[in-house]
Amino acid sequence: MKKFMDSAWSMRLLALICALVLFAYVNSLKSTHNSSALTNGTSNTTLTSNRKVTINAPLELNVNSTKYFVTGYPENIKVKIEGPAALVTTTANTQNFKVYANLSNLSAGRHSVKVQVDGLNKELSYELSQKYIHVNIQPRRTATYKVKADFNKANLASGYEAGSIRLGTSSVKVTGAVSEVSKVAKVVAVVNTEKNLRKSVNQQAMIEALDANGQTLNVVLTPSTTSVYIPVSQATATKDVAVDLKASGKTTADTSYSFSTDTKSVTVTGTKSALEKISSLPVDVDVTDVKSSTTKSVKLSIDGEDGLSAVSPKSIKVKITVKGNDQSETR
């Protein structure tokens, strides 16, 4: 062995073996590094992959709103953006850009205006669903109008009626183009009611400005809603009826009474169905301790008369004539 180790050829062989082992080690490290680089490259590709998304963005107008009123434009514009996935996601969530049309240098009239985008990251590309909008710029006008409640009276149940309606606001400001505001025929608070309505209504109602044909106008109302109270009760009416005078109180067996009054009729108030059933109003005349003919004031009452709510006058004068069995009249 010693001779072998001392041999020059043996040293050369040992050096060759060491070189082969070192080469194999270095090559394995390189393969590992390439594999890692490939993995990182795939990850980077994933991180930088593109994404598309469509955002419904509000359209802003650059215009002198104290002088002009603009109509005809859409409230929103669809924006399709594309770019790095993470950036697209952030933009979609925050919507930290604006879509606008510049009208500041335009006069009154109809115009076609380019839609622009501001604040969008330069790494993103975009496409608008509408590149131009058509607008009508008109001088601005504000006027004040009274508000009336508008509801379908046909929804009232049979025999019911609506009383005096109370609104939370009596008037509103109507703002819009001069041409639109000049068309306002009435301003109404629209009240939706159920059919066969028997109870009072208390709700918030939308306010609308209508033209002569009942069409809603494109104007801004301030306020745009109001509270509405509609009292609903059984329908009432009045009717003139005769009085039916009857004796009441303590009487004696040998005494009879007759009555007369200068009041030929009285006016009763009540539901229509109750009034249809009544032709005269019963009036009780108290003859207790009445021993001779006399005239007294008698109060009228509707107590016990179902459906009646009032009577006028409140009292009448009644002449009481006393008659006995053995005499025609005691004076």
Secondary structure, DSSP 8 states (H G I E B T S, - for coil): -HHHHHSHHHHHHHHHHHHHHHHHHHHHHHHHHHHHHHHHHHHHHHHT-EEEEEEEEEEEEES-TTTEEEES--SEEEEEEEEEHHHHHHHHHH--SEEEEE-TT--SEEEEEE-EEES--TT-EEEES-SEEEEEEEEEEEEEEEEEEE--GGGB-TTEEE---EES-SEEEEEEEHHHHTT--EEEEE----SSB-S-EEEEEEEEEE-TTS-B-S-EEES-EEEEEE-EEE-EEEEEEEEEEEEES---TTEEEEEE-S---EEEEEEHHHHHH-SEEEEEEE-TT--S-EEEEEE---TT-TTEEEEESSEEEEEEEEEETTBS---
